[in-house]
């Protein structure tokens, strides 16, 4: 077959086998399709932990993002990816290295019929010097460099979003550990208050037994309750210390004393739950954007697989210089060359077709992975917001219940001191109050932790000034 006709045939075959990445299907429910009113500040979205208005939390998170080993490792991987992407594109630039050589040889002829005859004697000093620069350069007529660039940019973007995902995960872990520590501090304070209450009850029971209006069994029973309260306080103190150490390790401060963290027995305000969210917020999650970048990378490689059917044209220019010095003889020369080559796949066409099919499948996998990432993000965000809304209602209910249970306990305690009711009534009221108080503390801490999970699920914060809200802020 004539070379030109064969090239046309190969090009037609390539066009016939050409594959393209399909558009992902990422439709979301109406609650996530609302337009973004006014636009949320990037600082609000990316620094969601500042929403809690807690300077210590902000300091811990920012220190974690700067000093935690996982954050530094992710940063190093991002630098590596950028360098690798740049290196992958240099193959389309002129390739070649300059070479130079020099040799000096001294020879003494010991025997022979020709001695010291100019040009023929081997006695003396020989010098040989040479320098060459040979270059090869692909003449990219079909846009392979653009396809390779698209793949490289997709790879870098994917690593960059993985870097962001690592940072987001670290911020969430740090905030979660911080609120857990606060929760343990509250529980420890409650446990110590329980010790105080049981001590008061024991003193009252002991006095009643001493004056004959009570029994020693009541005092012994309260002593058992007191011992349990003290044991629980010791357990919570150990849990708090362990959680503070975990928090410092996450923050990249493992050598610091746990006393450097102020774990006061209080919780902050949980952000109100948005009624609707624009889909742009959901799709800004690092894992979703990473999946999207993987599509770009796969699409670039798919284009390269298509272009593999077309000829590869190479230019091979070069320049050279040499000098030879021998006894009685000297020469110097220089040269230049210009050449080229063309490579057209022939017997490798079946292999290239299978490679194209494989890359097309990998591209489809990337598209499906992106669709799954969006669906997963929606599911996680929906679940996180539902839990946060439930936490808000639970706190309201338990706050009222705790107030009532405390009043009931105070009334029964005073009645017991005056001899109007028995110990069992006091202990039952105290147990009811303690149970409600524990549930309230758990609900408050869980609300903060669920808020962190919601921020992570959405890929950042939400702008509370522009979004419709449900419920009231606590």
C-alpha positions as a Markdown table, in Angstrom:
| # | Residue | x | y | z |
|---|---|---|---|---|
| 1 | Unk | 0.0 | 0.0 | 0.0 |
| 2 | Unk | 1.2 | 3.5 | -0.8 |
| 3 | Unk | 2.6 | 5.3 | 2.3 |
| 4 | Unk | 0.2 | 8.2 | 2.0 |
| 5 | Unk | -2.8 | 5.9 | 1.5 |
| 6 | Unk | -1.7 | 3.8 | 4.5 |
| 7 | Unk | -1.4 | 6.9 | 6.7 |
| 8 | Unk | -4.9 | 8.0 | 5.6 |
| 9 | Unk | -6.2 | 4.5 | 6.4 |
| 10 | Unk | -4.6 | 4.5 | 9.8 |
| 11 | Unk | -6.0 | 8.0 | 10.6 |
| 12 | Unk | -9.5 | 6.8 | 9.5 |
| 13 | Unk | -9.1 | 3.7 | 11.8 |
| 14 | Unk | -8.1 | 6.0 | 14.7 |
| 15 | Unk | -11.1 | 8.2 | 14.2 |
| 16 | Unk | -13.4 | 5.2 | 14.0 |
| 17 | Unk | -11.9 | 3.9 | 17.3 |
| 18 | Unk | -12.0 | 7.3 | 19.0 |
| 19 | Unk | -13.6 | 7.2 | 22.5 |
| 20 | Unk | -14.7 | 10.1 | 24.7 |
| 21 | Unk | -15.6 | 10.4 | 28.4 |
| 22 | Unk | -19.3 | 10.7 | 29.0 |
| 23 | Unk | -20.8 | 13.5 | 31.1 |
| 24 | Unk | -21.4 | 12.3 | 34.7 |
| 25 | Unk | -25.0 | 12.1 | 36.1 |
| 26 | Unk | -24.9 | 14.1 | 39.4 |
| 27 | Unk | -28.5 | 15.1 | 39.9 |
| 28 | Unk | -29.4 | 15.8 | 43.5 |
| 29 | Unk | -32.6 | 16.3 | 45.4 |
| 30 | Unk | -34.2 | 19.8 | 45.3 |
| 31 | Unk | -32.9 | 20.6 | 48.8 |
| 32 | Unk | -29.4 | 20.6 | 47.3 |
| 33 | Unk | -30.2 | 22.5 | 44.1 |
| 34 | Unk | -31.2 | 25.8 | 45.7 |
| 35 | Unk | -29.2 | 28.8 | 44.3 |
| 36 | Unk | -26.6 | 30.2 | 46.6 |
| 37 | Unk | -27.9 | 33.6 | 47.8 |
| 38 | Unk | -25.2 | 36.2 | 47.9 |
| 39 | Unk | -22.4 | 33.6 | 48.0 |
| 40 | Unk | -20.7 | 32.3 | 51.1 |
| 41 | Unk | -17.3 | 33.7 | 52.1 |
| 42 | Unk | -14.4 | 31.4 | 51.3 |
| 43 | Unk | -13.0 | 32.1 | 54.7 |
| 44 | Unk | -16.3 | 31.0 | 56.4 |
| 45 | Unk | -16.3 | 27.8 | 54.3 |
| 46 | Unk | -12.7 | 26.8 | 54.7 |
| 47 | Unk | -12.3 | 27.9 | 58.3 |
| 48 | Unk | -15.5 | 26.5 | 59.6 |
| 49 | Unk | -14.0 | 25.9 | 63.1 |
| 50 | Unk | -14.1 | 29.7 | 63.7 |
| 51 | Unk | -17.9 | 29.4 | 63.7 |
| 52 | Unk | -17.7 | 28.1 | 67.2 |
| 53 | Unk | -16.0 | 31.3 | 68.4 |
| 54 | Unk | -13.5 | 29.5 | 70.5 |
| 55 | Unk | -9.9 | 30.9 | 70.3 |
| 56 | Unk | -8.4 | 27.8 | 71.8 |
| 57 | Unk | -10.1 | 25.5 | 69.3 |
| 58 | Unk | -8.9 | 27.8 | 66.4 |
| 59 | Unk | -5.3 | 27.7 | 67.7 |
| 60 | Unk | -5.3 | 23.9 | 68.1 |
| 61 | Unk | -6.8 | 23.3 | 64.6 |
| 62 | Unk | -4.4 | 25.7 | 62.9 |
| 63 | Unk | -1.4 | 24.2 | 64.7 |
| 64 | Unk | -2.6 | 20.8 | 63.6 |
| 65 | Unk | -2.7 | 21.9 | 60.0 |
| 66 | Unk | 0.8 | 23.2 | 60.2 |
| 67 | Unk | 2.6 | 20.7 | 62.4 |
| 68 | Unk | 0.8 | 17.4 | 62.2 |
| 69 | Unk | 2.8 | 14.7 | 60.4 |
| 70 | Unk | -0.1 | 13.7 | 58.2 |
| 71 | Unk | -0.4 | 17.3 | 57.0 |
| 72 | Unk | 3.3 | 17.6 | 56.3 |
| 73 | Unk | 3.3 | 14.2 | 54.4 |
| 74 | Unk | 0.3 | 15.3 | 52.3 |
| 75 | Unk | 2.2 | 18.6 | 51.5 |
| 76 | Unk | 5.3 | 16.6 | 50.4 |
| 77 | Unk | 3.2 | 14.4 | 48.2 |
| 78 | Unk | 1.7 | 17.4 | 46.5 |
| 79 | Unk | 5.1 | 18.8 | 45.7 |
| 80 | Unk | 6.1 | 15.4 | 44.4 |
| 81 | Unk | 3.0 | 15.3 | 42.1 |
| 82 | Unk | 3.7 | 18.7 | 40.7 |
| 83 | Unk | 7.3 | 17.9 | 39.9 |
| 84 | Unk | 6.3 | 14.5 | 38.3 |
| 85 | Unk | 3.6 | 16.3 | 36.2 |
| 86 | Unk | 6.1 | 18.8 | 35.0 |
| 87 | Unk | 8.6 | 16.1 | 34.2 |
| 88 | Unk | 6.0 | 14.1 | 32.2 |
| 89 | Unk | 5.6 | 17.0 | 29.8 |
| 90 | Unk | 9.3 | 17.6 | 29.1 |
| 91 | Unk | 9.3 | 14.6 | 26.7 |
| 92 | Unk | 7.6 | 16.9 | 24.2 |
| 93 | Unk | 10.5 | 19.3 | 24.4 |
| 94 | Unk | 13.8 | 18.9 | 22.4 |
| 95 | Unk | 15.7 | 16.0 | 24.0 |
| 96 | Unk | 19.5 | 15.5 | 23.8 |
| 97 | Unk | 22.7 | 15.9 | 25.8 |
| 98 | Unk | 26.0 | 17.6 | 24.9 |
| 99 | Unk | 28.9 | 15.2 | 25.0 |
| 100 | Unk | 32.6 | 15.9 | 25.0 |
| 101 | Unk | 35.7 | 13.7 | 25.2 |
| 102 | Unk | 39.4 | 14.2 | 25.3 |
| 103 | Unk | 42.3 | 11.7 | 25.1 |
| 104 | Unk | 46.0 | 12.1 | 25.2 |
| 105 | Unk | 48.2 | 9.1 | 24.5 |
| 106 | Unk | 52.0 | 8.9 | 24.4 |
| 107 | Unk | 53.5 | 6.0 | 22.4 |
| 108 | Unk | 57.2 | 4.9 | 22.0 |
| 109 | Unk | 57.9 | 2.6 | 19.0 |
| 110 | Unk | 60.5 | 0.0 | 20.1 |
| 111 | Unk | 61.0 | -1.8 | 16.8 |
| 112 | Unk | 59.9 | -1.8 | 13.2 |
| 113 | Unk | 61.1 | -0.8 | 9.8 |
| 114 | Unk | 59.7 | 2.7 | 9.9 |
| 115 | Unk | 61.0 | 4.9 | 12.6 |
| 116 | Unk | 60.1 | 8.6 | 13.1 |
| 117 | Unk | 58.7 | 8.9 | 9.5 |
| 118 | Unk | 56.2 | 11.8 | 9.6 |
| 119 | Unk | 52.6 | 10.5 | 9.4 |
| 120 | Unk | 53.5 | 6.9 | 9.8 |
| 121 | Unk | 55.6 | 6.6 | 13.0 |
| 122 | Unk | 53.6 | 5.5 | 16.1 |
| 123 | Unk | 56.1 | 7.2 | 18.4 |
| 124 | Unk | 55.1 | 10.4 | 20.0 |
| 125 | Unk | 52.0 | 11.9 | 21.6 |
| 126 | Unk | 48.5 | 11.5 | 20.2 |
| 127 | Unk | 45.6 | 13.8 | 21.1 |
| 128 | Unk | 42.0 | 13.3 | 20.3 |
| 129 | Unk | 39.3 | 15.8 | 21.2 |
| 130 | Unk | 35.6 | 15.7 | 20.3 |
| 131 | Unk | 32.3 | 17.5 | 21.1 |
| 132 | Unk | 28.8 | 16.6 | 19.9 |
| 133 | Unk | 25.2 | 17.8 | 20.5 |
| 134 | Unk | 22.6 | 15.5 | 19.0 |
| 135 | Unk | 18.9 | 16.4 | 19.5 |
| 136 | Unk | 15.7 | 14.6 | 19.0 |
| 137 | Unk | 12.3 | 16.5 | 19.0 |
| 138 | Unk | 8.9 | 15.1 | 18.3 |
| 139 | Unk | 6.9 | 17.3 | 15.9 |
| 140 | Unk | 3.5 | 17.2 | 17.6 |
| 141 | Unk | 1.1 | 17.7 | 14.8 |
| 142 | Unk | -1.8 | 16.0 | 16.5 |
| 143 | Unk | -1.9 | 17.6 | 20.0 |
| 144 | Unk | -0.4 | 14.9 | 22.1 |
| 145 | Unk | 1.1 | 17.5 | 24.4 |
| 146 | Unk | -2.3 | 19.0 | 25.2 |
| 147 | Unk | -3.7 | 15.5 | 26.0 |
| 148 | Unk | -0.7 | 14.8 | 28.2 |
| 149 | Unk | -1.0 | 18.2 | 29.8 |
| 150 | Unk | -4.7 | 17.5 | 30.6 |
| 151 | Unk | -3.8 | 14.2 | 32.2 |
| 152 | Unk | -1.0 | 15.8 | 34.2 |
| 153 | Unk | -3.2 | 18.6 | 35.4 |
| 154 | Unk | -5.8 | 16.1 | 36.5 |
| 155 | Unk | -3.2 | 14.1 | 38.4 |
| 156 | Unk | -1.9 | 17.2 | 40.2 |
| 157 | Unk | -5.5 | 18.3 | 41.0 |
| 158 | Unk | -6.4 | 14.9 | 42.4 |
| 159 | Unk | -3.4 | 15.0 | 44.7 |
| 160 | Unk | -4.1 | 18.6 | 45.7 |
| 161 | Unk | -7.7 | 17.7 | 46.6 |
| 162 | Unk | -6.4 | 14.6 | 48.5 |
| 163 | Unk | -4.1 | 17.1 | 50.4 |
| 164 | Unk | -7.1 | 19.2 | 51.2 |
| 165 | Unk | -9.1 | 16.1 | 52.3 |
| 166 | Unk | -6.2 | 15.3 | 54.7 |
| 167 | Unk | -6.3 | 18.8 | 56.1 |
| 168 | Unk | -10.1 | 18.7 | 56.4 |
| 169 | Unk | -9.9 | 15.3 | 58.2 |
| 170 | Unk | -7.3 | 16.6 | 60.6 |
| 171 | Unk | -9.3 | 19.7 | 61.4 |
| 172 | Unk | -12.4 | 17.5 | 62.0 |
| 173 | Unk | -10.4 | 15.1 | 64.2 |
| 174 | Unk | -8.9 | 17.9 | 66.2 |
| 175 | Unk | -12.2 | 19.6 | 66.8 |
| 176 | Unk | -13.9 | 16.3 | 67.7 |
| 177 | Unk | -11.2 | 15.5 | 70.2 |
| 178 | Unk | -11.4 | 19.0 | 71.6 |
| 179 | Unk | -15.2 | 18.6 | 72.2 |
| 180 | Unk | -14.7 | 15.1 | 73.6 |
| 181 | Unk | -12.2 | 16.5 | 76.1 |
| 182 | Unk | -14.7 | 19.2 | 77.0 |
| 183 | Unk | -17.4 | 16.5 | 77.4 |
| 184 | Unk | -15.1 | 14.5 | 79.7 |
| 185 | Unk | -14.4 | 17.7 | 81.7 |
| 186 | Unk | -18.2 | 18.3 | 82.1 |
| 187 | Unk | -18.7 | 14.7 | 83.2 |
| 188 | Unk | -15.8 | 15.0 | 85.6 |
| 189 | Unk | -17.3 | 18.1 | 87.1 |
| 190 | Unk | -20.7 | 16.4 | 87.3 |
| 191 | Unk | -19.0 | 13.4 | 89.0 |
| 192 | Unk | -17.3 | 15.6 | 91.5 |
| 193 | Unk | -20.7 | 17.3 | 92.2 |
| 194 | Unk | -22.1 | 13.8 | 92.7 |
| 195 | Unk | -19.4 | 13.1 | 95.2 |
| 196 | Unk | -20.4 | 16.3 | 97.1 |
| 197 | Unk | -24.0 | 15.4 | 97.0 |
| 198 | Unk | -23.5 | 11.8 | 98.2 |
| 199 | Unk | -21.2 | 13.2 | 101.0 |
| 200 | Unk | -23.9 | 15.5 | 102.1 |
| 201 | Unk | -26.4 | 12.7 | 102.1 |
| 202 | Unk | -24.0 | 10.5 | 104.0 |
| 203 | Unk | -23.6 | 13.2 | 106.7 |
| 204 | Unk | -27.3 | 13.6 | 107.0 |
| 205 | Unk | -27.9 | 9.8 | 107.2 |
| 206 | Unk | -25.1 | 9.5 | 109.8 |
| 207 | Unk | -26.6 | 12.2 | 112.0 |
| 208 | Unk | -30.1 | 10.7 | 111.7 |
| 209 | Unk | -28.7 | 7.3 | 112.8 |
| 210 | Unk | -26.8 | 9.0 | 115.7 |
| 211 | Unk | -29.9 | 10.7 | 117.1 |
| 212 | Unk | -32.0 | 7.5 | 116.6 |
| 213 | Unk | -34.4 | 8.7 | 113.8 |
| 214 | Unk | -32.6 | 6.7 | 111.2 |
| 215 | Unk | -30.7 | 3.5 | 110.8 |
| 216 | Unk | -27.1 | 2.7 | 110.2 |
| 217 | Unk | -28.1 | 0.8 | 107.1 |
| 218 | Unk | -29.1 | 4.0 | 105.5 |
| 219 | Unk | -25.7 | 5.5 | 106.2 |
| 220 | Unk | -24.0 | 2.4 | 104.9 |
| 221 | Unk | -26.1 | 2.5 | 101.7 |
| 222 | Unk | -25.2 | 6.1 | 101.1 |
| 223 | Unk | -21.5 | 5.2 | 101.8 |
| 224 | Unk | -21.7 | 2.7 | 98.9 |
| 225 | Unk | -23.2 | 5.3 | 96.6 |
| 226 | Unk | -20.4 | 7.7 | 97.7 |
| 227 | Unk | -17.7 | 5.1 | 96.9 |
| 228 | Unk | -19.2 | 4.6 | 93.4 |
| 229 | Unk | -19.3 | 8.3 | 92.8 |
| 230 | Unk | -15.6 | 8.7 | 93.8 |
| 231 | Unk | -14.6 | 5.8 | 91.6 |
| 232 | Unk | -16.5 | 7.3 | 88.6 |
| 233 | Unk | -14.7 | 10.6 | 89.2 |
| 234 | Unk | -11.3 | 8.9 | 89.1 |
| 235 | Unk | -12.2 | 7.1 | 85.9 |
| 236 | Unk | -13.4 | 10.3 | 84.2 |
| 237 | Unk | -10.2 | 12.1 | 85.3 |
| 238 | Unk | -8.1 | 9.4 | 83.5 |
| 239 | Unk | -10.3 | 9.6 | 80.4 |
| 240 | Unk | -9.9 | 13.4 | 80.3 |
| 241 | Unk | -6.1 | 13.2 | 80.6 |
| 242 | Unk | -5.9 | 10.6 | 77.8 |
| 243 | Unk | -8.2 | 12.6 | 75.5 |
| 244 | Unk | -6.1 | 15.7 | 76.2 |
| 245 | Unk | -2.9 | 13.8 | 75.2 |
| 246 | Unk | -4.7 | 12.6 | 72.0 |
| 247 | Unk | -5.6 | 16.2 | 71.3 |
| 248 | Unk | -2.1 | 17.5 | 71.7 |
| 249 | Unk | -0.7 | 14.7 | 69.4 |
| 250 | Unk | -3.3 | 15.7 | 66.7 |
| 251 | Unk | -2.3 | 19.3 | 67.1 |
| 252 | Unk | 1.4 | 18.4 | 66.5 |
| 253 | Unk | 2.3 | 19.2 | 70.1 |
| 254 | Unk | 3.1 | 15.8 | 71.6 |
| 255 | Unk | 5.7 | 17.0 | 74.0 |
| 256 | Unk | 3.5 | 19.7 | 75.6 |
| 257 | Unk | 1.9 | 19.2 | 79.0 |
| 258 | Unk | -1.8 | 18.5 | 79.0 |
| 259 | Unk | -2.1 | 21.5 | 81.4 |
| 260 | Unk | -1.5 | 23.8 | 78.4 |
| 261 | Unk | -5.0 | 23.0 | 77.2 |
| 262 | Unk | -7.8 | 24.6 | 79.1 |
| 263 | Unk | -10.4 | 21.9 | 79.3 |
| 264 | Unk | -13.1 | 23.9 | 81.1 |
| 265 | Unk | -16.4 | 22.0 | 81.9 |
| 266 | Unk | -18.5 | 23.9 | 79.3 |
| 267 | Unk | -19.6 | 23.6 | 75.7 |
| 268 | Unk | -20.0 | 26.2 | 73.1 |
| 269 | Unk | -22.9 | 27.1 | 70.9 |
| 270 | Unk | -23.9 | 24.6 | 68.2 |
| 271 | Unk | -24.4 | 26.4 | 64.8 |
| 272 | Unk | -28.1 | 26.4 | 63.7 |
| 273 | Unk | -29.1 | 23.9 | 61.0 |
| 274 | Unk | -29.6 | 25.3 | 57.5 |
| 275 | Unk | -33.0 | 24.6 | 55.9 |
| 276 | Unk | -31.4 | 24.3 | 52.4 |
| 277 | Unk | -28.0 | 24.1 | 51.0 |
| 278 | Unk | -26.8 | 24.9 | 47.4 |
| 279 | Unk | -25.3 | 21.9 | 45.6 |
| 280 | Unk | -22.1 | 23.9 | 45.0 |
| 281 | Unk | -21.3 | 23.5 | 48.7 |
| 282 | Unk | -21.7 | 19.8 | 48.6 |
| 283 | Unk | -19.7 | 19.4 | 45.4 |
| 284 | Unk | -16.8 | 21.4 | 46.9 |
| 285 | Unk | -15.9 | 18.4 | 49.2 |
| 286 | Unk | -12.3 | 17.5 | 48.6 |
| 287 | Unk | -13.1 | 13.8 | 47.8 |
| 288 | Unk | -15.8 | 14.9 | 45.3 |
| 289 | Unk | -13.3 | 17.3 | 43.6 |
| 290 | Unk | -10.6 | 14.7 | 43.6 |
| 291 | Unk | -13.0 | 12.3 | 41.8 |
| 292 | Unk | -13.7 | 15.0 | 39.3 |
| 293 | Unk | -10.0 | 15.6 | 38.8 |
| 294 | Unk | -9.6 | 11.8 | 38.2 |
| 295 | Unk | -12.0 | 12.1 | 35.3 |
| 296 | Unk | -9.8 | 14.9 | 33.7 |
| 297 | Unk | -6.7 | 12.7 | 34.1 |
| 298 | Unk | -8.4 | 9.7 | 32.6 |
| 299 | Unk | -9.9 | 11.8 | 29.8 |
| 300 | Unk | -6.4 | 13.0 | 28.9 |
| 301 | Unk | -5.0 | 9.5 | 28.8 |
| 302 | Unk | -7.9 | 8.4 | 26.7 |
| 303 | Unk | -7.1 | 11.1 | 24.2 |
| 304 | Unk | -3.5 | 10.0 | 24.2 |
| 305 | Unk | -4.7 | 6.4 | 23.5 |
| 306 | Unk | -6.6 | 7.7 | 20.6 |
| 307 | Unk | -3.6 | 9.7 | 19.2 |
| 308 | Unk | -1.4 | 6.6 | 19.5 |
| 309 | Unk | -2.9 | 5.5 | 16.1 |
| 310 | Unk | -1.4 | 8.5 | 14.3 |
| 311 | Unk | 2.2 | 8.7 | 13.1 |
| 312 | Unk | 5.0 | 10.0 | 15.3 |
| 313 | Unk | 7.3 | 12.4 | 13.6 |
| 314 | Unk | 10.8 | 13.1 | 15.0 |
| 315 | Unk | 13.4 | 15.7 | 14.0 |
| 316 | Unk | 17.0 | 14.6 | 14.8 |
| 317 | Unk | 19.4 | 17.5 | 14.2 |
| 318 | Unk | 23.0 | 17.6 | 15.5 |
| 319 | Unk | 26.3 | 19.3 | 15.5 |
| 320 | Unk | 29.8 | 18.0 | 16.1 |
| 321 | Unk | 33.5 | 19.0 | 16.3 |
| 322 | Unk | 36.6 | 16.9 | 16.5 |
| 323 | Unk | 40.4 | 17.5 | 16.5 |
| 324 | Unk | 43.1 | 14.8 | 16.1 |
| 325 | Unk | 46.8 | 15.5 | 16.7 |
| 326 | Unk | 49.5 | 12.8 | 15.9 |
| 327 | Unk | 53.2 | 13.0 | 15.3 |
| 328 | Unk | 53.6 | 14.9 | 12.1 |
| 329 | Unk | 49.9 | 15.0 | 11.5 |
| 330 | Unk | 47.1 | 17.3 | 12.7 |
| 331 | Unk | 43.4 | 17.6 | 11.6 |
| 332 | Unk | 40.3 | 19.5 | 12.8 |
| 333 | Unk | 36.8 | 19.0 | 11.6 |
| 334 | Unk | 33.3 | 20.1 | 12.3 |
| 335 | Unk | 29.9 | 18.7 | 11.1 |
| 336 | Unk | 26.2 | 19.2 | 11.3 |
| 337 | Unk | 23.3 | 16.9 | 10.5 |
| 338 | Unk | 19.7 | 17.3 | 10.0 |
| 339 | Unk | 17.3 | 14.4 | 9.8 |
| 340 | Unk | 14.0 | 13.0 | 10.8 |
| 341 | Unk | 12.0 | 9.9 | 11.1 |
| 342 | Unk | 8.4 | 8.9 | 11.0 |
| 343 | Unk | 6.8 | 6.0 | 12.9 |
| 344 | Unk | 3.4 | 4.6 | 11.9 |
| 345 | Unk | 1.9 | 1.8 | 13.9 |
| 346 | Unk | 1.2 | -1.3 | 11.7 |
| 347 | Unk | 1.4 | -4.6 | 13.5 |
| 348 | Unk | 0.9 | -2.9 | 16.8 |
| 349 | Unk | -2.6 | -1.7 | 15.8 |
| 350 | Unk | -4.4 | -4.6 | 17.6 |
| 351 | Unk | -2.5 | -3.9 | 20.8 |
| 352 | Unk | -3.3 | -0.2 | 20.5 |
| 353 | Unk | -7.0 | -1.0 | 20.0 |
| 354 | Unk | -7.0 | -3.1 | 23.2 |
| 355 | Unk | -5.2 | -0.4 | 25.1 |
| 356 | Unk | -7.8 | 2.1 | 23.9 |
| 357 | Unk | -10.6 | -0.1 | 25.1 |
| 358 | Unk | -8.9 | -0.5 | 28.4 |
| 359 | Unk | -8.4 | 3.2 | 28.8 |
| 360 | Unk | -12.0 | 3.8 | 27.8 |
| 361 | Unk | -13.1 | 1.4 | 30.6 |
| 362 | Unk | -10.8 | 3.2 | 33.1 |
| 363 | Unk | -12.3 | 6.5 | 32.1 |
| 364 | Unk | -15.8 | 5.1 | 32.6 |
| 365 | Unk | -14.7 | 3.9 | 36.0 |
| 366 | Unk | -13.5 | 7.4 | 36.9 |
| 367 | Unk | -16.9 | 8.8 | 35.8 |
| 368 | Unk | -18.8 | 6.3 | 37.9 |
| 369 | Unk | -16.5 | 7.0 | 40.9 |
| 370 | Unk | -17.3 | 10.7 | 40.6 |
| 371 | Unk | -21.0 | 9.9 | 40.5 |
| 372 | Unk | -20.6 | 7.7 | 43.6 |
| 373 | Unk | -18.6 | 10.4 | 45.4 |
| 374 | Unk | -21.4 | 12.9 | 44.8 |
| 375 | Unk | -24.1 | 10.4 | 46.0 |
| 376 | Unk | -22.0 | 9.5 | 49.0 |
| 377 | Unk | -21.4 | 13.1 | 49.8 |
| 378 | Unk | -25.2 | 13.8 | 49.6 |
| 379 | Unk | -26.0 | 10.8 | 51.9 |
| 380 | Unk | -23.4 | 11.8 | 54.5 |
| 381 | Unk | -24.4 | 15.5 | 54.5 |
| 382 | Unk | -28.1 | 14.6 | 54.7 |
| 383 | Unk | -27.5 | 12.2 | 57.6 |
| 384 | Unk | -25.2 | 14.7 | 59.4 |
| 385 | Unk | -27.8 | 17.5 | 59.2 |
| 386 | Unk | -30.6 | 15.2 | 60.3 |
| 387 | Unk | -28.6 | 14.2 | 63.4 |
| 388 | Unk | -27.7 | 17.8 | 64.1 |
| 389 | Unk | -31.3 | 18.8 | 63.9 |
| 390 | Unk | -32.2 | 16.0 | 66.3 |
| 391 | Unk | -29.5 | 17.1 | 68.7 |
| 392 | Unk | -30.9 | 20.6 | 68.8 |
| 393 | Unk | -34.3 | 19.3 | 69.8 |
| 394 | Unk | -32.9 | 16.8 | 72.3 |
| 395 | Unk | -30.9 | 19.6 | 74.1 |
| 396 | Unk | -34.1 | 21.7 | 74.4 |
| 397 | Unk | -36.1 | 18.8 | 75.9 |
| 398 | Unk | -33.4 | 17.7 | 78.3 |
| 399 | Unk | -32.6 | 21.2 | 79.5 |
| 400 | Unk | -36.2 | 21.6 | 80.7 |
| 401 | Unk | -36.1 | 18.1 | 82.2 |
| 402 | Unk | -32.9 | 18.7 | 84.0 |
| 403 | Unk | -34.3 | 21.8 | 85.7 |
| 404 | Unk | -37.4 | 20.0 | 86.8 |
| 405 | Unk | -35.4 | 16.9 | 88.1 |
| 406 | Unk | -33.1 | 19.2 | 90.1 |
| 407 | Unk | -36.0 | 20.9 | 91.7 |
| 408 | Unk | -37.5 | 17.5 | 92.6 |
| 409 | Unk | -34.2 | 16.4 | 94.2 |
| 410 | Unk | -33.8 | 19.6 | 96.2 |
| 411 | Unk | -37.3 | 19.2 | 97.5 |
| 412 | Unk | -36.8 | 15.6 | 98.5 |
| 413 | Unk | -33.4 | 16.3 | 100.1 |
| 414 | Unk | -34.9 | 19.0 | 102.3 |
| 415 | Unk | -37.8 | 16.7 | 103.2 |
| 416 | Unk | -35.3 | 14.0 | 104.2 |
| 417 | Unk | -33.4 | 16.4 | 106.4 |
| 418 | Unk | -36.6 | 17.4 | 108.2 |
| 419 | Unk | -37.7 | 13.8 | 108.5 |
| 420 | Unk | -40.6 | 14.1 | 106.1 |
| 421 | Unk | -39.6 | 11.3 | 103.7 |
| 422 | Unk | -37.2 | 8.4 | 103.6 |
| 423 | Unk | -33.8 | 7.8 | 102.1 |
| 424 | Unk | -35.2 | 5.8 | 99.1 |
| 425 | Unk | -37.2 | 8.8 | 98.0 |
| 426 | Unk | -34.1 | 11.0 | 98.1 |
| 427 | Unk | -32.0 | 8.5 | 96.2 |
| 428 | Unk | -34.6 | 8.0 | 93.5 |
| 429 | Unk | -34.9 | 11.7 | 93.0 |
| 430 | Unk | -31.1 | 12.1 | 92.9 |
| 431 | Unk | -30.8 | 9.2 | 90.4 |
| 432 | Unk | -33.4 | 10.8 | 88.2 |
| 433 | Unk | -31.6 | 14.1 | 88.3 |
| 434 | Unk | -28.2 | 12.6 | 87.7 |
| 435 | Unk | -29.5 | 10.5 | 84.7 |
| 436 | Unk | -31.1 | 13.6 | 83.1 |
| 437 | Unk | -28.0 | 15.6 | 83.7 |
| 438 | Unk | -25.8 | 13.0 | 82.1 |
| 439 | Unk | -28.1 | 12.8 | 79.1 |
| 440 | Unk | -28.1 | 16.6 | 78.7 |
| 441 | Unk | -24.3 | 16.7 | 78.8 |
| 442 | Unk | -24.1 | 13.9 | 76.3 |
| 443 | Unk | -26.6 | 15.7 | 74.0 |
| 444 | Unk | -24.7 | 19.0 | 74.1 |
| 445 | Unk | -21.3 | 17.3 | 73.4 |
| 446 | Unk | -22.8 | 15.1 | 70.7 |
| 447 | Unk | -24.4 | 18.2 | 69.1 |
| 448 | Unk | -20.9 | 19.8 | 68.8 |
| 449 | Unk | -19.4 | 16.6 | 67.4 |
| 450 | Unk | -22.3 | 16.2 | 64.9 |
| 451 | Unk | -21.7 | 19.8 | 63.9 |
| 452 | Unk | -18.1 | 19.0 | 63.1 |
| 453 | Unk | -19.3 | 15.9 | 61.2 |
| 454 | Unk | -21.7 | 18.1 | 59.2 |
| 455 | Unk | -19.0 | 20.6 | 58.3 |
| 456 | Unk | -16.8 | 17.8 | 57.1 |
| 457 | Unk | -19.7 | 16.1 | 55.2 |
| 458 | Unk | -20.5 | 19.4 | 53.4 |
| 459 | Unk | -16.9 | 20.2 | 52.6 |
| 460 | Unk | -16.7 | 23.3 | 54.8 |
| 461 | Unk | -19.1 | 25.5 | 56.7 |
| 462 | Unk | -22.3 | 27.2 | 55.7 |
| 463 | Unk | -22.9 | 30.9 | 55.7 |
| 464 | Unk | -25.4 | 31.4 | 58.5 |
| 465 | Unk | -26.1 | 34.9 | 57.4 |
| 466 | Unk | -27.5 | 33.9 | 54.0 |
| 467 | Unk | -29.0 | 30.5 | 54.5 |
| 468 | Unk | -32.5 | 29.8 | 55.8 |
| 469 | Unk | -32.4 | 28.2 | 59.3 |
| 470 | Unk | -34.6 | 25.7 | 61.1 |
| 471 | Unk | -34.8 | 25.9 | 64.9 |
| 472 | Unk | -33.2 | 28.3 | 67.3 |
| 473 | Unk | -29.5 | 28.6 | 68.2 |
| 474 | Unk | -28.5 | 27.3 | 71.6 |
